[in-house]
Amino acid sequence: MQKQVMALTRNLLSNGVFNHLSDAALSRMQWLLLTRNNSNVTTQLMQYWYSGNYFTTGAPQDLFHQCNLFLMQAGKPAIDVFMYDETEA
């Protein structure tokens, strides 16, 4: 599962989902992606997924769906996103 989580995180990075994060947070994420033999890497990378910006970056929606599938398989809560409806404003 670690390889899949790392690959998905790289895909999220390349699609700009984490562009709003600080340089320090992005550096930490890059360091985690380079770490191979740490069993905690998967959990730490998944934690970053909760801070992703999945809708304003134009990222493919299947990435969001894949994140939620992995999170639920790991026994973690899915990412909740409430879309803002301009007609209600």
N, CA, C and O of each residue as an XYZ file, in Angstrom:
356
protein
N       0.820     -1.193      0.000
C       0.000      0.000      0.000
C       0.868      1.263      0.000
O       0.462      2.300     -0.523
N       2.060      1.168      0.586
C       2.924      2.345      0.672
C       3.275      2.883     -0.711
O       3.282      4.096     -0.922
N       3.563      1.994     -1.648
C       3.918      2.443     -2.999
C       2.752      3.160     -3.669
O       2.952      4.156     -4.364
N       1.534      2.658     -3.464
C       0.362      3.289     -4.062
C       0.103      4.660     -3.454
O      -0.245      5.603     -4.165
N       0.270      4.772     -2.143
C       0.071      6.056     -1.463
C       1.113      7.065     -1.930
O       0.797      8.232     -2.161
N       2.351      6.613     -2.067
C       3.405      7.513     -2.537
C       3.141      7.957     -3.977
O       3.325      9.128     -4.308
N       2.715      7.032     -4.826
C       2.428      7.372     -6.228
C       1.260      8.349     -6.318
O       1.304      9.298     -7.100
N       0.225      8.125     -5.528
C      -0.924      9.029     -5.543
C      -0.537     10.407     -5.017
O      -0.991     11.422     -5.546
N       0.291     10.451     -3.988
C       0.742     11.733     -3.447
C       1.565     12.491     -4.485
O       1.416     13.705     -4.624
N       2.416     11.801     -5.203
C       3.185     12.450     -6.286
C       2.250     13.001     -7.363
O       2.466     14.095     -7.886
N       1.221     12.238     -7.682
C       0.247     12.676     -8.675
C      -0.506     13.915     -8.183
O      -0.755     14.842     -8.954
N      -0.860     13.928     -6.919
C      -1.528     15.096     -6.334
C      -0.615     16.316     -6.395
O      -1.059     17.415     -6.728
N       0.652     16.119     -6.073
C       1.628     17.214     -6.146
C       1.743     17.763     -7.567
O       1.744     18.976     -7.773
N       1.839     16.871     -8.533
C       2.016     17.317     -9.920
C       0.771     17.990    -10.476
O       0.857     18.725    -11.460
N      -0.391     17.751     -9.861
C      -1.630     18.392    -10.295
C      -1.958     19.645     -9.492
O      -3.031     20.223     -9.663
N      -1.050     20.070     -8.622
C      -1.209     21.333     -7.912
C      -2.135     21.315     -6.717
O      -2.531     22.375     -6.231
N      -2.491     20.137     -6.233
C      -3.425     20.035     -5.113
C      -2.847     20.638     -3.832
O      -3.598     21.084     -2.965
N      -1.524     20.653     -3.708
C      -0.883     21.156     -2.493
C      -0.168     22.491     -2.701
O       0.632     22.890     -1.854
N      -0.430     23.175     -3.780
C       0.267     24.437     -4.078
C       0.072     25.503     -3.009
O       0.909     26.395     -2.869
N      -1.009     25.425     -2.262
C      -1.299     26.441     -1.247
C      -0.528     26.213      0.060
O      -0.527     27.083      0.931
N       0.121     25.069      0.203
C       0.855     24.776      1.435
C       2.149     25.580      1.504
O       2.673     26.037      0.488
N       2.645     25.739      2.713
C       3.897     26.477      2.909
C       5.072     25.693      2.326
O       4.988     24.486      2.103
N       6.156     26.407      2.089
C       7.368     25.757      1.576
C       7.868     24.685      2.539
O       8.355     23.638      2.112
N       7.748     24.949      3.831
C       8.198     23.975      4.831
C       7.369     22.692      4.750
O       7.918     21.593      4.824
N       6.058     22.828      4.600
C       5.188     21.653      4.503
C       5.475     20.869      3.226
O       5.501     19.638      3.240
N       5.690     21.584      2.125
C       6.007     20.909      0.865
C       7.361     20.202      0.931
O       7.522     19.109      0.389
N       8.328     20.826      1.593
C       9.644     20.197      1.759
C       9.535     18.927      2.586
O      10.164     17.916      2.272
N       8.743     18.980      3.635
C       8.532     17.802      4.485
C       7.880     16.676      3.677
O       8.262     15.512      3.801
N       6.898     17.033      2.854
C       6.233     16.032      2.034
C       7.212     15.407      1.033
O       7.210     14.193      0.832
N       8.037     16.233      0.416
C       9.044     15.726     -0.523
C      10.020     14.782      0.189
O      10.405     13.749     -0.358
N      10.413     15.146      1.406
C      11.312     14.297      2.182
C      10.650     12.951      2.479
O      11.296     11.908      2.388
N       9.364     12.973      2.834
C       8.644     11.726      3.098
C       8.580     10.850      1.849
O       8.669      9.625      1.935
N       8.424     11.487      0.690
C       8.361     10.724     -0.558
C       9.698     10.061     -0.892
O       9.731      9.050     -1.595
N      10.788     10.621     -0.396
C      12.109     10.034     -0.623
C      12.448      8.949      0.392
O      13.359      8.153      0.165
N      11.728      8.909      1.504
C      11.948      7.923      2.552
C      11.327      6.601      2.128
O      10.155      6.559      1.753
N      12.077      5.554      2.181
C      11.600      4.259      1.680
C      11.196      3.273      2.773
O      10.165      2.613      2.644
N      11.965      3.158      3.824
C      11.772      2.065      4.771
C      11.131      2.482      6.085
O      11.380      1.852      7.114
N      10.335      3.499      6.077
C       9.675      3.942      7.291
C       8.205      3.554      7.208
O       7.493      3.996      6.306
N       7.753      2.736      8.138
C       6.369      2.263      8.108
C       5.367      3.377      8.389
O       4.179      3.231      8.099
N       5.831      4.473      8.943
C       4.956      5.587      9.289
C       4.723      6.538      8.114
O       3.880      7.430      8.205
N       5.449      6.363      7.024
C       5.363      7.266      5.875
C       3.953      7.287      5.297
O       3.427      8.353      4.979
N       3.347      6.126      5.160
C       2.008      6.048      4.577
C       1.019      6.883      5.370
O       0.256      7.657      4.793
N       1.026      6.736      6.672
C       0.115      7.494      7.526
C       0.384      8.986      7.436
O      -0.550      9.784      7.368
N       1.652      9.366      7.436
C       1.994     10.786      7.378
C       1.591     11.409      6.047
O       1.090     12.534      6.018
N       1.804     10.694      4.948
C       1.404     11.223      3.643
C      -0.113     11.335      3.543
O      -0.630     12.317      3.009
N      -0.823     10.344      4.050
C      -2.286     10.405      4.026
C      -2.798     11.608      4.811
O      -3.814     12.203      4.451
N      -2.099     11.959      5.872
C      -2.508     13.112      6.672
C      -2.460     14.394      5.839
O      -3.292     15.282      6.021
N      -1.500     14.492      4.936
C      -1.423     15.659      4.054
C      -2.628     15.741      3.120
O      -3.036     16.836      2.730
N      -3.191     14.607      2.762
C      -4.320     14.601      1.833
C      -5.493     15.421      2.352
O      -6.245     16.002      1.570
N      -5.650     15.468      3.678
C      -6.767     16.228      4.253
C      -6.629     17.729      3.999
O      -7.622     18.455      4.043
N      -5.421     18.196      3.738
C      -5.220     19.632      3.498
C      -5.158     19.967      2.009
O      -4.829     21.095      1.643
N      -5.468     19.012      1.159
C      -5.421     19.242     -0.283
C      -6.538     20.141     -0.774
O      -7.625     20.178     -0.197
N      -6.259     20.860     -1.840
C      -7.235     21.727     -2.492
C      -7.628     21.030     -3.793
O      -6.982     21.213     -4.825
N      -8.694     20.230     -3.735
C      -9.033     19.330     -4.829
C      -9.901     19.950     -5.919
O     -10.020     19.384     -7.005
N     -10.504     21.092     -5.650
C     -11.503     21.586     -6.585
C     -11.147     22.882     -7.285
O     -11.622     23.113     -8.397
N     -10.339     23.729     -6.693
C     -10.025     24.991     -7.354
C      -8.766     24.907     -8.200
O      -8.449     25.850     -8.924
N      -8.053     23.811     -8.125
C      -6.812     23.676     -8.897
C      -7.039     23.050    -10.264
O      -6.124     23.021    -11.086
N      -8.228     22.555    -10.519
C      -8.494     21.882    -11.781
C      -7.952     20.466    -11.828
O      -7.806     19.889    -12.906
N      -7.654     19.908    -10.671
C      -7.143     18.536    -10.608
C      -8.254     17.561    -11.003
O      -9.425     17.819    -10.727
N      -7.903     16.460    -11.637
C      -8.915     15.461    -11.998
C      -9.643     14.951    -10.756
O      -9.014     14.668     -9.736
N     -10.953     14.836    -10.841
C     -11.756     14.433     -9.688
C     -11.496     12.997     -9.253
O     -11.761     12.645     -8.104
N     -10.987     12.174    -10.141
C     -10.705     10.803     -9.732
C      -9.590     10.739     -8.689
O      -9.511      9.772     -7.931
N      -8.728     11.760     -8.640
C      -7.692     11.800     -7.601
C      -8.328     11.921     -6.221
O      -7.915     11.247     -5.278
N      -9.328     12.778     -6.112
C     -10.055     12.948     -4.851
C     -10.719     11.628     -4.455
O     -10.667     11.221     -3.294
N     -11.329     10.980     -5.409
C     -11.995      9.706     -5.153
C     -10.988      8.640     -4.711
O     -11.257      7.880     -3.781
N      -9.839      8.584     -5.372
C      -8.801      7.616     -5.000
C      -8.302      7.856     -3.580
O      -8.074      6.909     -2.827
N      -8.133      9.123     -3.218
C      -7.700      9.446     -1.850
C      -8.690      8.901     -0.840
O      -8.304      8.256      0.135
N      -9.971      9.161     -1.073
C     -10.983      8.689     -0.139
C     -11.025      7.168     -0.067
O     -11.229      6.614      1.013
N     -10.839      6.486     -1.180
C     -10.818      5.019     -1.154
C      -9.666      4.495     -0.299
O      -9.860      3.603      0.527
N      -8.476      5.044     -0.494
C      -7.321      4.624      0.309
C      -7.533      4.934      1.789
O      -7.224      4.112      2.651
N      -8.060      6.122      2.080
C      -8.288      6.501      3.475
C      -9.270      5.546      4.145
O      -9.038      5.107      5.272
N     -10.359      5.226      3.465
C     -11.353      4.328      4.049
C     -10.797      2.916      4.209
O     -11.111      2.240      5.189
N      -9.975      2.460      3.262
C      -9.349      1.142      3.385
C      -8.402      1.086      4.576
O      -8.212      0.028      5.176
N      -7.810      2.222      4.914
C      -6.893      2.289      6.052
C      -7.634      2.554      7.364
O      -7.005      2.682      8.414
N      -8.965      2.636      7.310
C      -9.750      2.862      8.517
C      -9.783      4.310      8.965
O     -10.088      4.595     10.123
N      -9.473      5.221      8.068
C      -9.472      6.653      8.383
C     -10.719      7.289      7.786
O     -11.297      6.750      6.843
N     -11.138      8.427      8.324
C     -12.322      9.088      7.762
C     -12.042      9.649      6.369
O     -10.924     10.063      6.061
N     -13.067      9.651      5.549
C     -12.956     10.212      4.200
C     -12.831     11.728      4.290
O     -13.178     12.338      5.301
N     -12.336     12.311      3.224
C     -12.204     13.765      3.146
C     -13.579     14.337      2.840
O     -14.195     13.988      1.833
N     -14.054     15.210      3.707
C     -15.333     15.879      3.486
C     -15.088     17.192      2.790
O     -14.247     17.987      3.211
N     -15.824     17.414      1.727
C     -15.715     18.678      1.009
C     -17.123     19.153      0.725
O     -17.931     18.442      0.128
N     -17.399     20.359      1.162
C     -18.690     20.957      0.885
C     -18.502     22.004     -0.187
O     -17.756     22.967     -0.011
N     -19.179     21.810     -1.286
C     -19.080     22.757     -2.389
C     -19.938     23.978     -2.075
O     -21.049     23.850     -1.561
N     -19.420     25.147     -2.384
C     -20.128     26.392     -2.185
C     -21.093     26.587     -3.340
O     -20.688     26.572     -4.502
N     -22.358     26.770     -3.025
C     -23.374     26.981     -4.042
C     -23.640     28.471     -4.162
O     -24.149     29.087     -3.226
N     -23.301     29.057     -5.306
C     -23.443     30.499     -5.490
C     -24.898     30.941     -5.478
O     -25.180     32.110     -5.213
N     -25.820     30.041     -5.756
C     -27.235     30.421     -5.756
C     -27.758     30.626     -4.340
O     -28.786     31.277     -4.151
N     -27.068     30.081     -3.346
C     -27.491     30.245     -1.959
C     -26.951     31.515     -1.339
O     -27.383     31.897     -0.252
N     -26.031     32.169     -1.990
C     -25.403     33.370     -1.430
C     -26.315     34.569     -1.536
O     -25.945     35.665     -1.112
